[in-house]
Amino acid sequence: MARAQRTDPDPARMIAEARRAFFVMFFLLCAVWAVQLVNWVGDYGLTLDFGIRSHRVERLPDVLAAPFLHVNWQHLEGNSGPLFVFGFLAAYRGVKKFLGLTLLVVVTSGAAVWLFEREGVVTVGASGVIYGYFGYVVLRGLIDRNLIDSLIGLVMGASFAYILTTAVPGTPGVSWLGHLGGLVGGLAGAWVFRDRGHRGHGEGIGLGTHGDHDGGVRPAGAAVPSQPPAVRPAAGLPESPRAALLKELDDLGL
C-alpha cells in the first residue's frame, strides 16, 4: 500500500497565525470592555434590554448579544483573563476556524439558557463562550492527532478542571446551563472544525494502490499475473551457431 506522509507545519506560518490570534483576542477584549463602559454609564440598561430571557421568541436574537454584556465590573474582570487565554489557544491554529467556533459556542450556550432556564431570569456574560473554548482546546489535539495541541489540551485540562464544577446541573449563583451548553459546543467544535487535510503526524494516508514485487505501483483493481511473463531474447542479439544451422536446415526442407 503506497502512503503519503504528513509534512511538519511551517513554523513561520504558525507564528503568523499566533500573532493574528493575539490581536483578534486583544480587540475582542477591547470591544467587550467598551460595551461594559457604555452599559455602566447607562445604568446597565443594556443588560436588561439584550440579556437572554428564556422561552420568549422575540428575545431569541439576544443569544448573540448576551456574551458581550456583564452585570458589573467584577463579573467582567473575572471573565477577561480566561477569555483571553482560552480564546488565544483556540485561535492560534487559524482565525477562520476560531470565528466559526465562536459562533457555534455562542449559539449552543445561549440556546441552552433560552430553552431550559426558568422564567424571570436575565442571563448575560462571556462565561459560556469561555467553557466552549476550554472544551475545544482540551479535545482538539486528540481529534487532530497533533502532539503539540494534545499536550496543550492536557495541561489546560489538568490546570483548569476545577471550572467544570460550575457546569454541574443545579449549581447555585451561576448560569450552569450556559456553561454546560458552551462546553458541549466546544467539544462538538473540536470535531466540526477538525483538520481535514491530514491525519496525525507521522501517519500514512492510503492512496488506494498496491505495490508490485519489483517496487512499482499498480492501480487498485488491476489484474496481477499469477505466473511470471515469458522470457524473450532481447532484440539485436546475435543468434548462436547451432540456431543458425538449424534455421538453414529448415529452409532446405531437411
N, C-alpha and C positions, 0 to 999 in steps of 0.2 A: 504493500500500500504506500503510494507516494504521499508525502506530507510536506506542508509548508509551515515554517516556524515563525512565531511572532517576533517581531523586531522590538528592541527596547525603546521605551518612549524617549523622545528628544528632550534633553534637559532644558534647552533654550525655550522650547515650546511650553514646558511645564512652568518655567519661571515666568514667562509672559502671561500664562493663564492665572498663576498665583497673584501676579500684580493686578490683573483685571479684577480678580475676586476681591482683593483688598479694597480697591477703590469702589467697587459695587457695594460692599458692605459698609464702607465709610459713608457713602452718600445715602444709603438706606437708613442708617442710624441718624444721620443729619435730618432726613425727612421726618422720621418718627419723632425726634426731639422738637422739630419745628411745629409739627402738628400738636404736640403736647403743650408748647408755649401758647399757641392760639387757643387751645382748649382751656388752658388755665386762665387766660385773660377773659375768656367768655364764660367763666364760672362753670366749666365742664358741661356746657350745653351740648357740645358735640358728642359726648359720651351718651347722653340721653337720646339724642336725635339719631345717632348712627350705630349704637350698640345693638347686639343681636337680641331680639325678643322672640322667644320660641313660638312656633305654630302660626305666626302672622305672615301670611303670604306677601303682603305689601312690604314687610321688613326683610324679606329674603335677600335682597341685594346688599344689605348691611353686613352680610357674611364677609364681603370683600373689604369693607372699611374697618371692621372691628379690630383687626390686628394692629392698626396704626394708632389706636386710642388706648388711654390708660386712665385709671381712676384718680391717681395722684402721682407726685414726683417719685415717691418711694417705689411705687409699682413699676414705673419706667426704669428707674435705676437698677432694680433687681433683675429686669429682663435684658438690659442693654449688654452686659458682659456675655452671658450665654448666647444671646442672639448673634453677636459679632463672631464669637469663637466657632460655634457650630455652623453658622452661615458661611464663614470663610472656608471651613473644611469641606462643606458641601459644594462650594462654588469653584474650588481651585482646580477641579478636573474639567471645568467647562462652564462658562457663564450661561450659555443657552440652555443646557440641561438644568442648571440651577434655577433659572426663571420658570421653566416648566414644573420643576419640583415645588417651587414656592407656591405657584398657583394650585397645585394638587393638594398640598397640606393645608393651605388656607381654606379650600373648599371642604376637605374632609373634616377638619377641626370645626369649622363653622357649622357644617351640616349636622354634626353630632350634637352640638348645642341646640341648634334650631329644632331638631327633631325630638330630642329627649329631655331637654331642660324643663323645669316646672315653670308655670306661668308666673308673671310678675317679676322676673329676674332679668336684669340687663347685663350682658356679658361682653367684656372688651379685654384687649391685651394680646401681646405677641407670644404668650407662653405656648399656645397650641402650635404655632409655627416652629418654635424652638424644639419642642418634642418631635416634630416632624423631621427637622434637620438631624436631631440626635439619632433617631431610628435609621435614617438614611446613611449617616456616616458609619454607624456600627455595622450595618449589613452590606453596604456597597462592596467592600473588598472581597467578601466571601462569594458574592454572586459573580463579580468580575474576575475572581481568582487572581487578584492583584496583591502582591505581598505587602507593598507599602501601605495601601489602603486597608488591608486586613490588620496590620499592626496598629495603624491609627485607630481603627474601629475597636480593637481590643483595649487599647489604652483609654480611650474615651469611655467605652462601656464600663470598664473597671473603675474609673475615676468618678463617674457621674451616675452610676447605677442607682444611687440613693434618690435621684429625682423621680424614679418610677413609682415611689411611694405615693406621689400626688396624682398618679394616673389610676389609682385603685378606686373602684366604684364606692361611692359613699364618703370620700374624703371631704371633711368639712372645711369651709373657708376659702376654697379654690374651685375653679371650674374643671373638675376632674374629667368631665365629658369632653371639653375642648382639648385637654392634654391627651386623653386616650385617642380621640379622633385624629389629632395631629400625628401621634405616634404610629397609628395604623397607616396613615397616608404616607409617612416617611418610609416605613418598611415596604409598602407597596411600590413607592417610587424607586427604591433600590432595584426592583425588578423591571419596572416600566422603563426607566432610564438607564438600563444596564448597557455595558459596552458590547454592541452587536458586531463590531468589526473584527474582534479577535476572541480566541479562547484564552485560557490562563497562560501566564508567562511560561515558556518552555514547552508547552503542549503543542502537539501537532494537530493539523486540521486535515482530515481526509479529503482527497480530491477525486474519489471515485475511480482510481486507476489501479492496475495491478502490475507488479514488476515481473519481467521475464527472468529466466535463469541467467541470462547474459547481462542483466542490469538495465535493460531497456524498459520503457514504459509502454504498456499496451492498454488502450481504452477498455473500460469495464464492459463486459458483454462480448468482446471479440473472442473468436474461437482460438483455442490453443491447441496446436497439433499434438497428438498423443505419441507420434513417432518422430524421430529426427528426420529432417529432409534428406533426400538422396544427395550423395556427393557426386558432383560432376567435375570433370577435368577443366582446369582454367583455360580460357581461350588463349590461343597463341603459343601454347607449349608444344614442343616438337614431339611427334609420336615415337615410340620405341621401335627398334629394327624389327622385332618379332611382329608387332602390329602392322608395320608396313608390308612385310612379307605375306601375311595372311590376307591383307587387302588386295595385293597383286594376284594371289591365287584365286581369290573370289572373283576378280574381274575376268580371269581366264576361264572361269566356269569349273575350276578344279576344287 
